[in-house]
């Protein structure tokens, strides 16, 4: 029987990516700056993680058009595939916690 840790998905499990998915799973879309600040990431680091998640079709990234005197806002939303992978990851984490709790004090 495989260990619960074997069920963790490297694509999703990385701390920043898991945080991104947790944030966007609870809303229609989250603004780039909000995600960056909430996870204490740099803009470049967040962009790199979003690129990986977007290429894997786990999130969608869209930019609002630039309005006069304002910067474009970037919005991130989770896809159906992303929601499925996040749910699978949470189940694997719960199983891992259950197993480890049984071995601790």
N, C-alpha and C positions, 0 to 999 in steps of 0.2 A: 504494500500500500504506500502510495507516495505521501510525502510530508506536505502539510498545508502550504508551506512556503513555496513549494514547486508550482502552486497555482497562481502566484503573483505574476502579473504581466509587467515586464520591464518598461514597456512603452508608457504605461499608465502609472506605475508605482513610483516613479521618480518624484521626489518631494514637491517640486514646483508644479509638475504636470498634474499630480493628484490634487494639489491645492486649486489649480485652475479649474479642473473638472468639478471639484466640490462647489466652487463659487458659481460656475455657470449652470450647474444642474438645478439650482434653486430659483433661477430667474429666466426670463425670456432671452435676455442678453445683458452682459456686463461690460462696462466701459473699461478699456485698456488701462487707464490711469488708476481706476479703482482696484483692479486685479494687481497691478504693479505694486501699489502702496500696501494693500492688504497682505500680500505675500512677501513684502520687503525685498523685491527684486529690482534690478536695474531695467531700464527700458530695453536695452540690447539683449539681456538675458531672457526677459519675457518674450520678446520677439522671436528669439531662437526656439523657445519651447512651443510657442504658438505655431511656428512654421512646421515643426515636427508633427504636432497634433493635427494641423490642417492637412498636411500631406497624407496623413493616415486616415483622413476623413472622420476625425473624432470631434473636431470643432469646426465652426465656420467663422471666418473673420471678415468683417465688412467695414468699410470706411464711409462715413457720411461725407457728402460733398463739402468742400471748403466754402464757407460763407464769408462775405466781406468782413475783414478785420478779425476773423476767428480761425483757429486751427481746426483741421478736420478731426472728428472724433472717430475712434476705432472701437467697434463693438464685437464681442465674442459670444457665440452661442454654441451649445452642445448639439451634436447630431444624434439621431437615433442609435447609430453604431456607438457613439461615445457614451450614451446613457447605458447601453447594454454592457460595454466594457467596464464602466464605473461600477455598475451593480455587481458584476462578476468579481471585481477587485474587492469590493466591500465584503462580499460573502467569503472570499478567501481570507481576508484579514480577520473577520469574525471567527472563522474556524481556527486560524493560527492563534488568536488570543485565547479561545476556549482550551486549546491543547496546552498552551504554555501556562495558563492559570492553574491547571491541574497539577503542574510540577512545582509551583512556587509555594513557599511557606505555608 
